[in-house]
Amino acid sequence: MSPLRVGCVGTGFIAGRHLAALHGFPDVTVVAVADPVRERAEQAAARCGGRAYADGLEMLAAEDLDAVWLCVPPFAHGPLEDAAVDRGLPVFVEKPLALDLPPAVRLAERVRQSGLLTAVGYHWRALTVVQQARRIVQETPAQLVTGAWLDRTPAVPWWSQRTGSGGQLVEQTTHLVDLARLLVGEVESVQALETTSPRSGWPGADVPTASAVLLRFRSGAVGTISSSCVLERRSRVGLQLTLEGRLLDVSERALSDHELRLVDADGEQVVQTDEDPIACEDRAFLDALAGRGEALVPYAEALRTHAVVCAADASARSAGTRVDVDAFLASAAGA
């Protein structure tokens, strides 16, 4: 078979990881890269042997592609996905799906009606340690979930603005919410609180500097996930589950450095992996395109995670009001 012809919109850190993975697969040709900063697009395209564009919509209109990767900031989602659906083009979308919920609900319906193959970049699901954790909780369900994303503020200018990133909960901690859904099940309701403290090094920043989310799962489990972006370096990114007689901890020190820690009556066991989850999720999507499997996280599945995150964000903005996730999702669908 001829190599799959793919394009990528975006050249940031995660886009670079996707491009490196795609360029390394023998059954893929990266034919085009787009970025609003044309010099960056040209540099990335040169590394892959493709053509450069300063506009993703122009790239989608001009190129004959088998699939496209949309690796853009939260505020840029929407028009690109619409263009891909209009062209009948399978699409890989980096999380989060949007700044808030209604645009993602609208796009999910368009994707459903089109029948297009889609995937979303919740890359933790690609890890073998996560799959091992999932097998454990299927036998012994979790009762308590404790998560934390305690980190620095990313340097990109759009991240510190809520209109750019949606905030840390929407842009980063969404990975932990997705992991909690995978391991514990659907979230029934959320309550959240946040604080936004002025910071001398970040004039004009309005994203919350800390937040805490209380979750109730349909299984009966309860949990909290905390976030903060005021540190000088990453301290803790992970999810801890308390099971009957066992503690399970999944953590990430870097994109290709994850760990599963198990504690029970016999002691502690640590399983580490240096897998590249970006390459793993890309491979899964490519195999699905070729009819050899399924995408790890289709758009409809990612929408459930995004709904929980946006419900928590809405709760935090309203001083901790309890939000029923299903009702919140239904309301967004009717907006």
C-alpha positions as CSV (number, residue, x, y, z in Angstrom):
1,M,0.0,0.0,0.0
2,S,1.1,3.6,-0.6
3,P,2.1,5.6,2.5
4,L,-0.6,7.5,4.2
5,R,-0.5,11.2,3.3
6,V,-0.9,13.3,6.4
7,G,-0.8,16.9,7.4
8,C,-0.3,18.7,10.7
9,V,-1.6,22.1,11.9
10,G,0.6,23.4,14.7
11,T,4.4,23.3,15.4
12,G,4.5,23.7,19.2
13,F,5.9,21.2,21.7
14,I,3.2,18.5,21.3
15,A,2.9,19.0,17.6
16,G,6.7,18.5,17.3
17,R,6.3,15.2,19.1
18,H,3.6,14.1,16.8
19,L,5.5,15.2,13.7
20,A,8.6,13.3,14.9
21,A,6.6,10.2,15.4
22,L,4.7,10.4,12.1
23,H,7.9,11.1,10.2
24,G,9.5,8.0,11.7
25,F,6.8,5.6,10.6
26,P,7.6,3.9,7.2
27,D,3.9,3.9,6.1
28,V,3.4,7.6,6.5
29,T,4.4,10.7,4.5
30,V,4.0,14.1,6.2
31,V,3.2,16.2,3.1
32,A,2.3,19.5,4.8
33,V,2.7,21.5,8.0
34,A,0.8,24.7,8.9
35,D,1.5,27.3,11.5
36,P,0.6,31.0,11.8
37,V,4.3,31.8,12.2
38,R,5.4,30.8,8.7
39,E,9.1,30.4,9.6
40,R,8.1,27.7,12.1
41,A,6.0,26.0,9.6
42,E,8.9,26.0,7.1
43,Q,11.3,24.6,9.6
44,A,9.0,21.8,10.6
45,A,8.1,21.0,7.0
46,A,11.7,20.9,6.0
47,R,12.4,18.3,8.7
48,C,9.6,16.2,7.3
49,G,10.1,16.9,3.6
50,G,6.7,18.5,3.3
51,R,5.2,21.8,2.2
52,A,4.7,24.8,4.6
53,Y,1.6,26.9,5.1
54,A,0.9,29.9,7.2
55,D,-2.8,29.0,7.5
56,G,-4.3,25.6,8.4
57,L,-7.5,26.2,6.5
58,E,-5.5,26.9,3.4
59,M,-3.5,23.7,3.9
60,L,-6.7,21.7,4.2
61,A,-8.1,23.2,1.1
62,A,-5.0,22.7,-1.0
63,E,-3.7,19.3,0.0
64,D,-4.9,15.8,-0.8
65,L,-4.6,14.2,2.6
66,D,-5.6,10.9,4.1
67,A,-5.7,12.4,7.6
68,V,-4.8,15.5,9.5
69,W,-3.4,16.2,13.0
70,L,-4.8,19.4,14.6
71,C,-2.3,20.4,17.4
72,V,-3.5,23.9,18.2
73,P,-4.2,25.9,21.4
74,P,-7.6,25.6,22.9
75,F,-8.8,28.9,21.5
76,A,-8.0,27.8,17.9
77,H,-10.3,24.8,17.9
78,G,-13.5,24.8,15.8
79,P,-12.9,26.1,12.3
80,L,-10.2,23.6,11.6
81,E,-12.3,20.6,12.7
82,D,-15.2,21.9,10.7
83,A,-13.0,22.1,7.6
84,A,-11.8,18.6,8.1
85,V,-15.4,17.3,8.5
86,D,-16.4,19.2,5.4
87,R,-13.7,17.4,3.4
88,G,-14.5,14.0,4.9
89,L,-11.0,13.9,6.4
90,P,-10.2,11.7,9.4
91,V,-8.8,13.9,12.1
92,F,-6.6,13.6,15.2
93,V,-7.3,16.4,17.6
94,E,-5.0,17.4,20.5
95,K,-6.9,18.0,23.8
96,P,-8.7,20.0,25.0
97,L,-11.5,19.9,22.5
98,A,-12.3,23.6,23.0
99,L,-12.3,26.4,25.6
100,D,-15.7,25.4,26.8
101,L,-18.4,22.7,26.1
102,P,-21.0,23.9,23.5
103,P,-18.5,24.1,20.6
104,A,-17.2,20.6,21.3
105,V,-20.8,19.2,21.6
106,R,-21.6,20.8,18.2
107,L,-18.5,19.3,16.6
108,A,-19.2,15.9,18.2
109,E,-22.6,15.8,16.5
110,R,-21.0,16.7,13.2
111,V,-18.4,13.9,13.6
112,R,-21.2,11.4,14.5
113,Q,-23.2,12.3,11.5
114,S,-20.2,12.1,9.2
115,G,-19.0,8.7,10.5
116,L,-15.4,9.9,10.3
117,L,-12.6,8.3,12.1
118,T,-11.4,10.5,14.9
119,A,-9.0,10.4,17.8
120,V,-8.1,12.8,20.6
121,G,-4.8,13.2,22.4
122,Y,-5.4,11.7,25.8
123,H,-2.1,9.9,25.6
124,W,-2.0,8.4,29.1
125,R,-4.4,5.7,27.8
126,A,-1.6,4.5,25.5
127,L,0.7,3.5,28.4
128,T,1.2,-0.1,29.4
129,V,1.3,1.0,33.1
130,V,-2.2,2.5,32.7
131,Q,-3.5,-0.7,31.1
132,Q,-2.0,-2.7,34.0
133,A,-3.7,-0.3,36.4
134,R,-7.0,-0.8,34.6
135,R,-6.8,-4.6,34.9
136,I,-6.3,-4.2,38.7
137,V,-9.3,-1.9,39.2
138,Q,-11.5,-4.1,37.1
139,E,-11.0,-6.8,39.7
140,T,-11.0,-4.5,42.8
141,P,-12.8,-1.2,42.2
142,A,-11.4,2.1,43.5
143,Q,-13.2,3.8,46.4
144,L,-11.1,6.9,46.7
145,V,-9.4,9.0,44.0
146,T,-6.7,11.6,44.8
147,G,-5.1,13.5,41.9
148,A,-2.8,16.4,41.6
149,W,-1.2,18.5,38.8
150,L,1.3,20.7,40.6
151,D,3.5,22.4,38.1
152,R,4.9,25.6,36.7
153,T,3.1,28.0,34.3
154,P,3.9,27.1,30.6
155,A,5.8,29.9,28.9
156,V,3.6,30.2,25.8
157,P,1.8,33.6,25.9
158,W,-1.7,32.2,25.4
159,W,-1.6,29.8,28.3
160,S,-1.9,32.4,31.2
161,Q,-5.1,33.9,29.7
162,R,-8.3,32.1,30.3
163,T,-9.5,33.2,26.8
164,G,-6.4,31.4,25.4
165,S,-6.1,28.2,27.4
166,G,-9.3,27.9,29.4
167,G,-7.1,27.6,32.5
168,Q,-5.0,24.8,34.0
169,L,-8.0,22.5,34.7
170,V,-9.2,22.7,31.1
171,E,-5.8,22.6,29.4
172,Q,-3.7,20.3,31.6
173,T,-5.6,18.6,34.4
174,T,-8.0,17.2,31.9
175,H,-5.5,14.3,31.5
176,L,-6.1,13.3,35.1
177,V,-9.8,13.6,34.7
178,D,-9.7,11.3,31.7
179,L,-7.5,8.9,33.5
180,A,-10.0,8.9,36.4
181,R,-12.8,8.1,34.0
182,L,-10.9,5.3,32.5
183,L,-10.0,3.7,35.8
184,V,-13.0,4.5,38.0
185,G,-15.9,5.1,35.6
186,E,-18.2,8.0,34.7
187,V,-18.3,11.1,36.9
188,E,-21.8,11.8,38.2
189,S,-21.3,15.3,39.7
190,V,-18.5,17.8,40.5
191,Q,-17.9,20.7,42.9
192,A,-14.9,23.0,42.5
193,L,-13.2,26.0,44.1
194,E,-10.4,28.1,42.7
195,T,-8.2,31.0,43.6
196,T,-6.4,33.5,41.3
197,S,-3.5,35.3,43.0
198,P,-1.6,38.2,41.3
199,R,1.9,37.3,40.2
200,S,4.6,39.8,39.5
201,G,6.2,37.7,36.8
202,W,2.9,37.2,35.0
203,P,1.2,40.6,34.4
204,G,-2.2,40.3,33.0
205,A,-2.5,36.6,33.8
206,D,-6.1,35.6,34.8
207,V,-6.0,31.8,34.9
208,P,-6.6,30.4,38.4
209,T,-3.4,29.8,40.3
210,A,-4.9,26.9,42.2
211,S,-8.1,24.9,42.1
212,A,-9.6,21.8,43.8
213,V,-12.3,19.6,42.4
214,L,-14.5,17.2,44.3
215,L,-15.9,14.3,42.2
216,R,-18.6,11.8,42.8
217,F,-18.5,8.8,40.5
218,R,-21.5,6.6,39.4
219,S,-19.7,3.7,41.0
220,G,-20.0,5.4,44.4
221,A,-16.4,6.3,44.6
222,V,-15.4,9.8,45.5
223,G,-12.3,11.8,44.8
224,T,-10.5,15.1,44.6
225,I,-8.2,16.5,42.0
226,S,-6.1,19.6,42.8
227,S,-4.2,21.9,40.4
228,S,-1.7,24.7,40.7
229,C,0.7,26.4,38.3
230,V,2.8,28.6,40.7
231,L,5.8,26.4,41.1
232,E,9.2,26.8,39.5
233,R,9.2,23.2,38.3
234,R,6.9,20.2,38.1
235,S,6.4,18.6,41.5
236,R,3.6,16.1,41.2
237,V,1.4,15.0,38.3
238,G,-0.5,11.9,38.9
239,L,-3.5,10.0,40.2
240,Q,-3.7,7.8,43.3
241,L,-6.4,5.2,43.8
242,T,-7.4,3.6,47.1
243,L,-8.7,0.1,46.7
244,E,-9.7,-2.5,49.2
245,G,-6.3,-3.6,50.7
246,R,-4.3,-1.8,48.0
247,L,-3.0,1.6,46.9
248,L,-2.4,2.3,43.2
249,D,-0.5,5.3,42.0
250,V,0.0,6.4,38.4
251,S,2.4,9.4,37.9
252,E,4.2,11.3,35.1
253,R,7.5,12.9,35.6
254,A,8.0,13.7,31.9
255,L,6.2,12.9,28.7
256,S,8.2,9.7,28.3
257,D,8.6,8.9,32.0
258,H,5.7,7.3,33.8
259,E,5.4,5.1,36.8
260,L,2.9,2.7,38.4
261,R,3.3,2.2,42.1
262,L,1.4,-0.6,43.9
263,V,1.3,-0.8,47.7
264,D,-0.4,-3.8,49.5
265,A,0.2,-6.1,52.5
266,D,3.2,-7.6,50.8
267,G,5.0,-4.2,50.3
268,E,5.6,-1.9,47.4
269,Q,6.1,-2.7,43.7
270,V,7.1,0.0,41.2
271,V,6.8,-0.4,37.4
272,Q,8.4,2.3,35.3
273,T,8.1,2.9,31.6
274,D,9.9,5.2,29.1
275,E,7.3,4.6,26.4
276,D,6.6,7.5,24.1
277,P,2.8,7.7,24.5
278,I,2.5,10.2,21.6
279,A,4.0,7.7,19.2
280,C,1.8,5.0,20.6
281,E,-1.5,6.9,20.2
282,D,-0.4,8.0,16.7
283,R,0.4,4.4,15.8
284,A,-3.1,3.3,17.0
285,F,-4.8,6.0,14.9
286,L,-2.8,5.1,11.8
287,D,-3.6,1.4,12.3
288,A,-7.3,2.3,12.6
289,L,-7.0,4.3,9.4
290,A,-5.6,1.1,7.8
291,G,-8.4,-1.0,9.2
292,R,-6.2,-2.8,11.7
293,G,-7.7,-1.6,14.9
294,E,-9.4,1.2,16.7
295,A,-8.4,4.7,17.7
296,L,-7.7,4.9,21.5
297,V,-9.9,7.9,22.2
298,P,-12.6,8.8,19.6
299,Y,-14.0,12.3,19.7
300,A,-17.3,11.1,21.4
301,E,-15.3,9.5,24.2
302,A,-13.1,12.6,24.7
303,L,-16.3,14.7,24.9
304,R,-17.3,13.0,28.1
305,T,-14.0,14.0,29.7
306,H,-14.3,17.5,28.4
307,A,-17.8,17.7,29.9
308,V,-16.5,16.8,33.3
309,V,-13.7,19.4,33.1
310,C,-16.0,22.1,31.9
311,A,-18.6,21.3,34.6
312,A,-15.8,21.6,37.2
313,D,-14.7,24.9,35.7
314,A,-18.3,26.2,35.8
315,S,-18.6,25.1,39.4
316,A,-15.4,26.9,40.3
317,R,-16.6,30.1,38.6
318,S,-19.8,29.9,40.7
319,A,-18.1,29.5,44.0
320,G,-18.5,25.7,44.3
321,T,-22.0,25.1,43.1
322,R,-22.6,21.3,42.6
323,V,-22.9,20.5,38.9
324,D,-24.6,17.3,37.6
325,V,-22.4,16.3,34.6
326,D,-25.2,14.7,32.5
327,A,-27.4,17.7,33.0
328,F,-24.6,20.0,32.2
329,L,-23.8,18.1,29.0
330,A,-27.5,18.1,28.0
331,S,-27.7,21.8,28.6
332,A,-24.7,22.4,26.3
333,A,-26.3,20.3,23.6
334,G,-29.3,22.5,23.7
335,A,-27.4,25.8,23.7
